[in-house]
Protein backbone atom coordinates (compact mmCIF):
# COMPACT_ATOMS: atom_id res chain seq x y z
CA UNK A 1 0.00 0.00 0.00
CA UNK A 2 3.03 2.30 0.40
CA UNK A 3 6.20 2.62 -1.62
CA UNK A 4 8.44 2.07 1.41
CA UNK A 5 6.99 -1.45 1.80
CA UNK A 6 8.86 -2.40 -1.37
CA UNK A 7 12.24 -1.41 0.08
CA UNK A 8 13.30 -4.85 1.30
CA UNK A 9 12.12 -6.64 -1.85
CA UNK A 10 13.51 -7.37 -5.29
CA UNK A 11 10.99 -4.98 -6.90
CA UNK A 12 12.44 -3.23 -9.97
CA UNK A 13 11.21 0.37 -9.92
CA UNK A 14 11.30 2.59 -13.00
CA UNK A 15 11.65 6.34 -12.45
CA UNK A 16 12.44 9.50 -14.35
CA UNK A 17 15.72 11.29 -13.92
CA UNK A 18 15.57 14.52 -11.88
CA UNK A 19 12.03 13.86 -10.60
CA UNK A 20 11.36 14.03 -6.86
CA UNK A 21 8.53 11.73 -5.83
CA UNK A 22 8.46 12.60 -2.14
CA UNK A 23 10.06 11.46 1.12
CA UNK A 24 9.09 7.77 0.81
CA UNK A 25 10.79 7.66 -2.59
CA UNK A 26 13.88 9.31 -1.16
CA UNK A 27 13.95 6.76 1.66
CA UNK A 28 13.85 3.76 -0.67
CA UNK A 29 16.39 5.31 -3.03
CA UNK A 30 18.74 5.99 -0.10
CA UNK A 31 18.96 2.21 0.33
CA UNK A 32 21.87 1.19 -1.95
CA UNK A 33 20.43 -2.28 -2.58
CA UNK A 34 17.05 -0.94 -3.68
CA UNK A 35 18.57 1.91 -5.69
CA UNK A 36 20.74 -0.61 -7.57
CA UNK A 37 17.56 -2.36 -8.75
CA UNK A 38 15.94 0.88 -9.95
CA UNK A 39 16.01 2.02 -13.55
CA UNK A 40 16.24 5.76 -14.09
CA UNK A 41 15.51 7.16 -17.56
CA UNK A 42 14.85 10.55 -19.12
CA UNK A 43 11.41 9.88 -20.64
CA UNK A 44 8.47 8.24 -18.93
CA UNK A 45 7.34 6.92 -22.30
CA UNK A 46 10.37 4.62 -22.21
CA UNK A 47 9.37 3.43 -18.74
CA UNK A 48 5.89 2.45 -19.94
CA UNK A 49 7.46 0.41 -22.73
CA UNK A 50 9.86 -1.23 -20.26
CA UNK A 51 6.94 -2.03 -17.94
CA UNK A 52 4.93 -3.59 -20.78
CA UNK A 53 7.98 -5.73 -21.64
CA UNK A 54 8.47 -6.69 -17.96
CA UNK A 55 11.90 -5.06 -17.75
CA UNK A 56 10.69 -3.14 -14.68
CA UNK A 57 7.97 -4.08 -12.19
CA UNK A 58 6.48 -0.64 -11.63
CA UNK A 59 6.62 3.01 -12.66
CA UNK A 60 5.69 6.04 -10.58
CA UNK A 61 3.24 8.42 -12.23
CA UNK A 62 0.33 10.65 -11.38
CA UNK A 63 -2.87 8.60 -11.65
CA UNK A 64 -4.46 10.78 -14.33
CA UNK A 65 -1.44 11.49 -16.49
CA UNK A 66 -0.28 7.89 -16.19
CA UNK A 67 -3.67 6.58 -17.33
CA UNK A 68 -3.68 9.03 -20.23
CA UNK A 69 -0.16 8.10 -21.35
CA UNK A 70 -0.86 4.36 -21.12
CA UNK A 71 -4.06 4.78 -23.12
CA UNK A 72 -2.36 6.97 -25.73
CA UNK A 73 0.39 4.37 -26.20
CA UNK A 74 -2.13 1.53 -26.47
CA UNK A 75 -0.71 -0.32 -23.46
CA UNK A 76 -3.91 -0.70 -21.39
CA UNK A 77 -3.82 -4.47 -21.98
CA UNK A 78 -0.37 -4.73 -20.40
CA UNK A 79 -0.34 -2.07 -17.69
CA UNK A 80 -2.78 -1.55 -14.82
CA UNK A 81 -2.75 1.00 -12.01
CA UNK A 82 -1.84 -0.15 -8.51
CA UNK A 83 -3.06 1.31 -5.24
CA UNK A 84 0.37 2.22 -3.89
CA UNK A 85 0.74 5.54 -2.10
CA UNK A 86 3.97 7.19 -3.19
CA UNK A 87 3.41 10.56 -1.54
CA UNK A 88 0.73 12.14 0.62
CA UNK A 89 1.60 15.63 -0.60
CA UNK A 90 -0.15 17.24 -3.55
CA UNK A 91 1.70 17.41 -6.84
CA UNK A 92 1.90 20.70 -8.68
CA UNK A 93 3.23 22.09 -11.89
CA UNK A 94 6.68 23.63 -11.68
CA UNK A 95 7.89 26.43 -13.90
CA UNK A 96 11.39 27.60 -14.67
CA UNK A 97 12.16 30.89 -12.96
CA UNK A 98 14.50 31.69 -15.83
CA UNK A 99 11.87 31.50 -18.58
CA UNK A 100 8.63 32.30 -16.68
CA UNK A 101 7.83 35.29 -14.55
CA UNK A 102 5.66 35.41 -11.43
CA UNK A 103 2.85 37.01 -13.47
CA UNK A 104 2.67 33.98 -15.75
CA UNK A 105 2.62 31.56 -12.82
CA UNK A 106 -0.18 33.51 -11.12
CA UNK A 107 -2.16 33.65 -14.38
CA UNK A 108 -1.73 29.90 -14.87
CA UNK A 109 -2.93 29.24 -11.33
CA UNK A 110 -5.96 31.49 -11.76
CA UNK A 111 -6.97 29.83 -15.04
CA UNK A 112 -6.55 26.35 -13.56
CA UNK A 113 -8.66 27.28 -10.53
CA UNK A 114 -11.33 28.66 -12.88
CA UNK A 115 -11.32 25.44 -14.96
CA UNK A 116 -11.75 23.37 -11.81
CA UNK A 117 -14.49 25.63 -10.43
CA UNK A 118 -16.58 25.67 -13.61
CA UNK A 119 -16.27 21.92 -14.27
CA UNK A 120 -14.14 22.16 -17.41
CA UNK A 121 -11.22 20.35 -15.77
CA UNK A 122 -13.47 17.40 -14.88
CA UNK A 123 -14.84 17.32 -18.44
CA UNK A 124 -11.31 17.08 -19.79
CA UNK A 125 -10.50 14.27 -17.38
CA UNK A 126 -13.67 12.41 -18.33
CA UNK A 127 -13.01 12.80 -22.04
CA UNK A 128 -9.33 11.88 -22.16
CA UNK A 129 -8.53 9.91 -19.03
CA UNK A 130 -11.60 8.38 -17.37
CA UNK A 131 -12.09 5.61 -19.98
CA UNK A 132 -8.60 4.33 -19.11
CA UNK A 133 -9.12 4.32 -15.33
C-alpha positions, 0 to 999 in steps of 0.5 A: 500500500506504500512505496516504502513497503517495497524497500526490502524486496527485489521490486524493480522500480522505474523512475524519471531522472531529476524527478522528486517523488516525495520522502518515501521515494527518497527513503527507498532510493537511499537504500543502496540495494534498492537503488541498484535495482531501480532504472532511471531514464529521461522519458516516462514513455520509455518506462511504460514500454519497459513495464509492458515488456516486464523489464521493470515491475512498476513506474511512478506516475500521477494517476491521471497522467499515467492513465492518459499516457498508457491509453495513448500508447495503447498499453492498457492491456499490459499495464494496470494501475496499482493502489500504492501511495507514493506521496501524501503531498499534492503534486503541482506544476513547476515552472522555470524561474528563468523563462517564466515570470511570477505574473505567468505563474499567477495567471496559470494558477488562476486559469486552472482554478477557474477550470476546476471551479466551472467543471471544465477540468473534470470534463477534460479528465472524463473525455481523455482519461476516465475511460482508461481508469 
